[in-house]
Amino acid sequence: MIRNIIIGVLVVGIIGTGYWGYIEHQEKNAILIKAEANYQRAFHELTYNLDLLHDELGATLAMNSRDRLSPSLAEVWRITSEAQNELGQLPLALMPFSKTEEYLFKIGNFSYRNAIRDLDNDPLTDDEYKALEQLYEQAGEIQSEMRRVQSMVLKEQLRWMDVEMALATEVEPMDNAIVNGFHIIDEKVGGFTEVDFGAGSSELSTNGEDIAKNLTGDPINEEEVLNVAQDFLELQSIQDAEVTIAGEGLEYEAYSLTIPDEKHGTNIVMDITKIGGHPVWMLNERDVDKQNISLYEGSENAKEFIERNGFDNMQLVDSRQYDNIGVYNFAGLMDNIRIYSDSIVIEVALDEGDVIGYEAFAYLEHHNDREEFTEELSREEAEEFLNPNLEVMEHHLAIIENQLGEEVLCHEFFGVINNDTYRIFINAEDGKEEQVEKMANPEPVYRD
C-alpha cells in the first residue's frame, strides 16, 4: 500500500516537473519570437527610412522656392532621427557601427540647423548646396547596400536572434551574413569623402474618423457582407468564410473576413465597412514564384477589376513591379484633372494575373462631390516657377492636399535633372511649389 502511494507521488512529481518544463519552454519560445519580431520590424523600418532619406535629400535639390526647402530639411531631420532610433533597437552594440551612426547624426544636425534658419534672409551658400548633393549621393550608396542586406534577409529567411547570439558569444561573428552586410555598410561610410557642411556647421495619411464621416449607404449584416465579398472578388462560393467584427481602435465599424483560397492553399483576408458595405482592403498572401505576364498586362487586369467594381472615372497614374507582383496606383479623374486624394492601390500577381491586393483608405476618406477649381496660371506660366535645371517631360492638372490639409489645384510636372526623375506640383493659383517628389529608380535585382 505504502509502495503504491510512493509510486503515485513520484508519478505526480514527474508529471508536474514535465509540465513545468513544458511551460518554461513555451514561455522562453514566446520571448524569443517576440524579440525576433521586434528586431525584424526595426530592421525593415530602418531600410524603409533610409529609402525615404535618399528621396527627401533628392527632393531638396530639385526645389526652387525657399519656403518649401525648410519643411523638406525638417523632414530629413525627422527621418534621420527615426533611423537612429531603429539602429538602437538592433543587436549591433557589440560590433563597430559607429561610422554610420555618426553619418546619420551629421545629416540630422545639418538639416535641423538649416530647417530652423531664415532662408529668405540667409539662403544656403554654394558650399552648403554642394554638401546636400554629396549627402544625396552617399545616401544612395547606403540605400543600395541596405537593400542588398534586406534582400538577403528575406530570401534566406535569416534570423536576428542568431546575430545576437553570435555577437554575444563571439563565435566567429563575421561568418554571420547580416553582420557581414552591416560591416560592409560601415566600411563604405568610413570611406566617404568628408562633407563640408558650410560655415555654420507625403503621401496622404489616412484618418479613420474622416472615413467614418464620409461613408454612405445603409448598414449591412453578416449575411449581406458575404454577398458583397463574393461579388467584389468574383468568387463562385465563399460558404466557408469566417466573419468577425473588426478589431478595437477603428473609428468606423467594419467586418473582417477570412476566405479560404483552396486553389493556392492560402486565405484571402479583407475588411468591409458596416455602413454601405464598402471594401476597405484585401490581401491574398500567396506565393508568386514566377512571372508569366508583363507589368502592362497586369495593369489591364487591374483596370478591369476597378471598373467591374463600380469605380468610375479612375486613371492609372503609377505602376511598379516588386519581384513578381505588379502594384498599380489609380487616382480619381474629374474633367481630366487627376484627384490624388481619391486613390486606390491594386496588386496583381504576375504569374496568373489575379488581383491579390486592394487598398482604398484614401478613396473612402476623401471621395466626394467637389466644386470646380479655377486655373489661374497656364502651364507656360507655371513652368516659370520650376527649377531652371529641370527638363520637363510630362504635364497634367491635378488636385492634391497641401501642408494645411486643403485641396488645391496644381500643375503636375514630371521632369529630369541629371539622371533622376522628379514630380513637382506647382499651385495653379499662385505658383507656389506645393510638393517635390523624387521618383523611385527601378528596383535592382540581387543575385548570388
Wavefront OBJ file of the C-alpha trace (Angstrom):
o trace
v 0.000 0.000 0.000
v 2.717 2.429 1.036
v 4.690 1.364 -2.008
v 1.795 2.265 -4.283
v 1.408 5.639 -2.588
v 5.111 6.373 -3.067
v 4.915 5.376 -6.741
v 1.848 7.567 -7.171
v 3.601 10.525 -5.576
v 6.647 10.007 -7.813
v 4.462 9.795 -10.918
v 2.652 13.000 -9.965
v 6.020 14.646 -9.306
v 7.412 13.578 -12.690
v 4.271 14.782 -14.481
v 4.404 18.076 -12.597
v 8.089 18.555 -13.404
v 7.443 17.749 -17.067
v 4.550 20.201 -17.215
v 6.632 22.897 -15.522
v 9.442 22.301 -18.027
v 6.977 22.477 -20.901
v 5.558 25.791 -19.640
v 9.061 27.176 -19.183
v 9.958 26.104 -22.728
v 6.811 27.716 -24.145
v 7.459 30.977 -22.297
v 11.065 31.026 -23.492
v 9.946 30.457 -27.087
v 7.358 33.230 -26.775
v 10.066 35.655 -25.566
v 12.372 34.661 -28.434
v 9.601 35.042 -31.006
v 8.715 38.495 -29.648
v 12.359 39.587 -29.672
v 12.837 38.333 -33.241
v 9.682 40.160 -34.364
v 10.940 43.407 -32.788
v 14.330 43.033 -34.479
v 12.740 42.319 -37.870
v 10.395 45.310 -37.521
v 13.251 47.670 -36.595
v 15.426 46.395 -39.461
v 12.794 46.753 -42.181
v 11.697 50.167 -40.854
v 15.366 51.241 -40.895
v 15.666 50.146 -44.535
v 12.440 51.997 -45.383
v 13.613 55.210 -43.674
v 16.959 55.093 -45.494
v 14.933 54.924 -48.735
v 12.953 57.984 -47.600
v 16.146 59.782 -46.565
v 17.652 59.396 -50.029
v 14.451 60.543 -51.741
v 13.941 63.556 -49.450
v 17.547 64.706 -49.892
v 16.992 64.428 -53.645
v 13.782 66.424 -53.389
v 15.587 69.337 -51.692
v 17.977 69.566 -54.640
v 15.083 69.926 -57.090
v 13.316 72.664 -55.128
v 13.291 76.209 -56.431
v 11.437 78.002 -53.609
v 12.927 78.526 -50.165
v 9.589 78.288 -48.339
v 9.416 74.622 -49.386
v 13.091 73.962 -48.576
v 12.757 74.442 -44.813
v 9.945 71.864 -44.373
v 11.870 69.403 -46.538
v 15.009 69.814 -44.434
v 12.886 69.351 -41.309
v 11.596 66.117 -42.830
v 15.200 64.967 -43.438
v 15.941 65.631 -39.763
v 12.849 63.643 -38.696
v 13.765 60.683 -40.902
v 17.353 60.558 -39.619
v 16.081 60.658 -36.025
v 13.823 57.668 -36.720
v 16.655 55.806 -38.449
v 18.950 56.384 -35.458
v 16.232 55.146 -33.118
v 15.759 51.974 -35.191
v 19.504 51.355 -35.281
v 19.487 51.470 -31.486
v 16.895 48.668 -31.391
v 19.082 46.223 -33.347
v 21.593 43.902 -31.599
v 24.635 45.691 -33.051
v 26.100 47.126 -29.840
v 28.971 44.616 -29.803
v 30.132 45.318 -33.370
v 31.631 48.531 -34.783
v 28.905 50.551 -36.497
v 29.903 53.966 -35.246
v 30.718 55.446 -38.667
v 27.144 55.002 -39.909
v 25.674 56.351 -36.655
v 27.982 59.384 -36.890
v 26.962 59.896 -40.525
v 23.253 59.930 -39.616
v 23.973 62.342 -36.750
v 25.762 64.754 -39.090
v 22.911 64.691 -41.622
v 20.373 65.283 -38.849
v 22.393 68.128 -37.346
v 22.937 69.794 -40.742
v 19.271 69.523 -41.773
v 17.957 70.724 -38.392
v 20.182 73.805 -38.301
v 19.131 74.851 -41.791
v 15.458 73.971 -41.314
v 15.107 76.451 -38.435
v 17.174 79.114 -40.168
v 15.605 82.071 -42.040
v 16.434 81.005 -45.587
v 14.833 84.127 -47.082
v 17.352 86.414 -45.390
v 20.142 83.842 -45.099
v 19.904 81.420 -48.054
v 22.042 78.315 -48.420
v 25.544 79.005 -49.684
v 27.110 77.291 -52.691
v 29.145 75.111 -50.321
v 26.005 74.056 -48.461
v 24.291 73.100 -51.726
v 27.366 71.065 -52.620
v 27.102 69.391 -49.211
v 23.488 68.471 -49.951
v 24.495 66.978 -53.305
v 27.269 64.973 -51.619
v 24.948 63.732 -48.878
v 22.414 62.690 -51.526
v 24.987 60.610 -53.398
v 26.251 58.990 -50.197
v 22.711 58.234 -49.005
v 22.122 56.468 -52.323
v 25.122 54.183 -51.704
v 23.915 53.319 -48.199
v 20.396 52.717 -49.535
v 21.734 50.295 -52.142
v 23.758 48.290 -49.595
v 20.869 48.162 -47.133
v 18.577 46.892 -49.886
v 21.138 44.185 -50.629
v 21.165 43.094 -46.973
v 17.352 43.210 -46.839
v 17.088 41.094 -49.974
v 19.409 38.516 -48.423
v 17.475 38.506 -45.132
v 14.173 37.914 -46.925
v 15.497 35.373 -49.412
v 17.429 33.285 -46.871
v 14.932 33.884 -44.002
v 17.805 34.954 -41.745
v 17.128 35.431 -38.018
v 18.303 38.365 -35.941
v 18.430 36.181 -32.824
v 21.336 34.325 -34.490
v 23.095 37.672 -34.905
v 22.634 38.498 -31.218
v 23.932 35.106 -30.106
v 26.911 35.286 -32.483
v 27.888 38.743 -31.233
v 27.337 37.876 -27.564
v 29.376 34.655 -27.700
v 31.986 35.994 -30.142
v 31.816 32.722 -32.049
v 33.092 33.842 -35.457
v 30.512 36.655 -35.718
v 31.820 37.717 -39.115
v 30.574 34.419 -40.532
v 27.048 35.729 -39.978
v 25.583 37.121 -43.221
v 23.731 40.014 -41.556
v 26.775 41.120 -39.557
v 28.848 40.926 -42.736
v 26.371 43.163 -44.533
v 26.373 45.814 -41.818
v 30.166 45.669 -41.595
v 30.376 46.395 -45.350
v 27.991 49.346 -44.938
v 30.045 50.800 -42.074
v 33.281 50.399 -44.025
v 31.688 52.108 -47.038
v 30.547 55.033 -44.881
v 34.037 55.263 -43.389
v 35.407 55.651 -46.913
v 33.109 58.566 -47.821
v 34.780 61.866 -48.617
v 34.315 64.221 -45.688
v 31.361 66.517 -46.356
v 31.868 70.270 -45.991
v 28.712 71.332 -44.164
v 29.422 75.041 -44.604
v 30.479 77.740 -42.197
v 27.609 77.224 -39.809
v 28.209 73.706 -39.405
v 3.540 62.747 -48.339
v 1.608 60.684 -49.175
v -1.699 61.168 -47.707
v -2.190 59.765 -44.219
v -5.461 58.103 -43.548
v -7.813 59.260 -40.828
v -10.352 56.751 -39.544
v -12.635 59.493 -38.218
v -12.829 61.082 -41.675
v -13.578 57.703 -43.225
v -16.424 57.219 -40.721
v -17.872 60.651 -41.585
v -17.565 60.073 -45.333
v -19.191 56.623 -45.539
v -22.503 56.411 -47.406
v -25.237 53.778 -47.524
v -27.261 51.651 -45.125
v -25.808 49.258 -42.520
v -25.365 45.663 -43.694
v -25.440 42.429 -41.677
v -23.087 39.420 -41.736
v -25.053 37.618 -44.434
v -25.029 40.671 -46.681
v -21.305 41.261 -46.181
v -20.618 37.772 -47.553
v -22.536 38.681 -50.705
v -20.520 41.906 -51.019
v -17.254 39.986 -50.721
v -18.359 37.334 -53.214
v -19.299 39.933 -55.828
v -16.202 42.054 -55.171
v -13.812 39.112 -55.582
v -15.948 37.452 -58.273
v -15.940 34.107 -56.444
v -18.388 31.287 -57.101
v -18.764 30.437 -53.421
v -17.470 31.669 -50.047
v -19.554 29.430 -47.790
v -16.524 28.525 -45.640
v -15.621 32.161 -44.977
v -15.297 33.404 -41.408
v -16.773 36.779 -40.445
v -15.830 38.719 -37.307
v -16.175 42.305 -36.144
v -13.031 44.303 -36.965
v -10.670 44.911 -34.070
v -10.909 47.658 -31.495
v -9.420 51.051 -32.284
v -11.174 51.628 -35.604
v -13.200 54.827 -35.790
v -15.575 53.162 -38.247
v -17.424 49.847 -37.858
v -16.281 47.076 -40.173
v -16.389 43.324 -40.721
v -13.189 41.277 -41.056
v -13.423 38.292 -43.384
v -11.151 35.278 -43.819
v -11.925 33.443 -47.064
v -10.160 30.152 -47.951
v -8.334 30.133 -51.285
v -8.342 26.403 -51.897
v -6.537 26.689 -55.238
v -3.411 28.140 -53.634
v -3.788 26.785 -50.103
v -3.952 30.260 -48.555
v -6.569 32.652 -47.170
v -7.939 35.899 -48.540
v -8.385 38.439 -45.745
v -10.304 41.685 -46.093
v -12.238 44.394 -44.243
v -15.638 45.705 -45.372
v -17.388 48.642 -43.707
v -20.679 48.013 -41.916
v -22.097 51.290 -43.286
v -22.658 50.871 -47.002
v -20.627 47.661 -47.344
v -17.527 49.340 -48.822
v -14.415 47.117 -49.176
v -11.544 48.827 -47.332
v -8.647 46.479 -48.072
v -7.988 42.942 -49.263
v -4.920 40.729 -49.322
v -4.079 37.229 -50.509
v -0.573 36.428 -49.259
v 0.055 33.580 -51.658
v 3.464 32.834 -53.168
v 4.131 34.298 -56.612
v 7.164 32.295 -57.699
v 7.453 33.236 -61.371
v 6.315 35.844 -63.891
v 4.162 34.800 -66.841
v 2.598 38.148 -67.817
v 4.051 41.632 -68.255
v 3.576 44.615 -65.955
v 1.368 46.158 -68.669
v -0.837 43.052 -68.892
v -1.194 43.186 -65.120
v -2.330 46.817 -65.386
v -5.103 45.795 -67.784
v -6.333 43.259 -65.215
v -6.179 45.917 -62.507
v -8.220 48.326 -64.674
v -10.828 45.633 -65.354
v -11.082 44.936 -61.601
v -11.539 48.648 -60.843
v -14.224 49.119 -63.493
v -16.084 45.899 -62.651
v -16.436 47.049 -59.040
v -18.054 50.339 -59.982
v -15.171 52.794 -59.636
v -15.889 55.233 -62.439
v -13.518 57.916 -63.709
v -10.309 56.427 -62.328
v -6.944 56.775 -64.067
v -3.802 54.667 -63.664
v -1.113 57.114 -62.531
v 1.703 54.842 -61.415
v 2.768 51.209 -61.859
v 5.722 49.435 -60.297
v 6.938 45.868 -60.062
v 8.229 44.237 -56.885
v 9.560 40.742 -57.539
v 6.683 39.063 -59.427
v 3.914 41.394 -58.238
v 2.625 44.473 -60.059
v 1.496 47.417 -57.900
v -0.849 49.907 -59.568
v -1.950 53.278 -58.192
v -5.220 54.734 -59.521
v -6.384 58.319 -58.952
v -9.821 59.832 -59.424
v -10.487 61.871 -62.551
v -12.711 64.960 -62.768
v -12.858 66.951 -66.016
v -9.472 65.473 -66.988
v -7.985 66.579 -63.669
v -6.264 63.930 -61.551
v -7.546 63.795 -57.952
v -4.765 62.229 -55.921
v -6.873 62.384 -52.762
v -9.154 59.726 -54.295
v -6.563 56.997 -54.729
v -6.815 53.205 -54.831
v -3.916 50.736 -54.925
v -4.221 47.350 -56.655
v -1.720 44.458 -56.534
v -1.704 41.867 -59.319
v 0.174 38.552 -59.270
v 2.159 38.380 -62.498
v 2.032 34.577 -62.657
v -1.727 34.105 -63.097
v -2.799 37.740 -63.441
v -5.234 37.695 -60.499
v -5.744 40.608 -58.119
v -4.139 39.710 -54.763
v -4.195 43.110 -53.053
v -6.518 46.111 -52.770
v -6.363 49.227 -50.572
v -8.842 52.127 -50.620
v -8.280 54.056 -47.374
v -7.606 57.374 -49.132
v -10.551 56.940 -51.506
v -13.005 56.231 -48.665
v -11.666 59.174 -46.683
v -11.702 61.827 -49.410
v -14.104 60.893 -52.214
v -16.956 63.391 -52.524
v -18.682 65.762 -54.947
v -16.230 68.623 -55.350
v -16.731 72.144 -56.557
v -14.878 73.191 -59.684
v -11.362 74.598 -59.272
v -10.133 77.644 -61.189
v -6.891 77.509 -63.164
v -5.409 80.991 -62.711
v -1.983 80.143 -64.169
v -1.462 78.461 -67.532
v 1.018 75.640 -67.979
v 3.557 78.035 -69.511
v 3.185 80.486 -66.614
v 3.539 77.665 -64.056
v 6.757 76.445 -65.706
v 8.351 79.781 -64.798
v 8.256 78.681 -61.134
v 10.185 75.445 -61.781
v 13.856 74.845 -61.087
v 15.581 76.015 -64.302
v 17.666 72.827 -64.347
v 14.537 70.668 -64.705
v 13.850 69.283 -68.173
v 10.050 68.890 -68.335
v 8.912 65.591 -69.852
v 5.204 65.396 -68.956
v 2.398 67.628 -67.651
v -1.030 67.140 -66.045
v -3.534 69.087 -63.981
v -4.004 67.559 -60.527
v -5.697 68.141 -57.189
v -3.574 67.365 -54.113
v -3.644 68.244 -50.430
v -1.254 70.988 -49.316
v 0.525 71.155 -45.959
v -2.588 72.602 -44.334
v -4.700 69.657 -45.477
v -6.518 71.790 -48.057
v -7.189 70.548 -51.572
v -5.501 72.738 -54.185
v -5.381 72.634 -57.984
v -1.842 72.224 -59.305
v 0.147 71.808 -62.462
v 1.853 68.428 -62.179
v 5.220 68.283 -63.937
v 7.411 65.253 -64.470
v 10.971 66.223 -65.283
v 14.597 65.146 -65.205
v 17.664 66.597 -63.503
v 20.814 64.670 -64.418
v 19.723 61.019 -64.236
v 16.954 61.441 -61.663
v 13.244 61.939 -62.346
v 11.105 64.271 -60.246
v 7.416 65.045 -59.911
v 6.714 68.662 -58.977
v 3.347 70.245 -58.167
v 3.015 73.997 -58.823
v -0.084 75.703 -57.395
v -2.288 76.724 -60.352
v -3.485 79.826 -58.474
v -0.348 81.482 -57.091
v 2.638 79.496 -58.453
v 3.668 78.125 -55.074
v 5.826 74.999 -55.157
v 3.449 72.720 -53.244
v 5.292 69.416 -53.427
v 8.500 67.961 -54.853
v 8.972 64.219 -55.084
v 11.928 62.241 -56.374
v 10.599 59.277 -58.292
v 11.951 55.854 -57.349
v 14.540 54.325 -59.637
v 13.972 50.769 -60.947
v 14.427 48.161 -58.227
v 17.766 46.342 -58.557
v 17.712 42.552 -58.732
v 20.217 40.986 -56.332
v 21.699 37.671 -57.393
v 24.121 35.322 -55.698
l 1 2 3 4 5 6 7 8 9 10 11 12 13 14 15 16 17 18 19 20 21 22 23 24 25 26 27 28 29 30 31 32 33 34 35 36 37 38 39 40 41 42 43 44 45 46 47 48 49 50 51 52 53 54 55 56 57 58 59 60 61 62 63 64 65 66 67 68 69 70 71 72 73 74 75 76 77 78 79 80 81 82 83 84 85 86 87 88 89 90 91 92 93 94 95 96 97 98 99 100 101 102 103 104 105 106 107 108 109 110 111 112 113 114 115 116 117 118 119 120 121 122 123 124 125 126 127 128 129 130 131 132 133 134 135 136 137 138 139 140 141 142 143 144 145 146 147 148 149 150 151 152 153 154 155 156 157 158 159 160 161 162 163 164 165 166 167 168 169 170 171 172 173 174 175 176 177 178 179 180 181 182 183 184 185 186 187 188 189 190 191 192 193 194 195 196 197 198 199 200 201
l 202 203 204 205 206 207 208 209 210 211 212 213 214 215 216 217 218 219 220 221 222 223 224 225 226 227 228 229 230 231 232 233 234 235 236 237 238 239 240 241 242 243 244 245 246 247 248 249 250 251 252 253 254 255 256 257 258 259 260 261 262 263 264 265 266 267 268 269 270 271 272 273 274 275 276 277 278 279 280 281 282 283 284 285 286 287 288 289 290 291 292 293 294 295 296 297 298 299 300 301 302 303 304 305 306 307 308 309 310 311 312 313 314 315 316 317 318 319 320 321 322 323 324 325 326 327 328 329 330 331 332 333 334 335 336 337 338 339 340 341 342 343 344 345 346 347 348 349 350 351 352 353 354 355 356 357 358 359 360 361 362 363 364 365 366 367 368 369 370 371 372 373 374 375 376 377 378 379 380 381 382 383 384 385 386 387 388 389 390 391 392 393 394 395 396 397 398 399 400 401 402 403 404 405 406 407 408 409 410 411 412 413 414 415 416 417 418 419 420 421 422 423 424 425 426 427 428 429 430 431 432 433 434 435 436 437 438 439 440 441 442 443 444 445 446 447 448
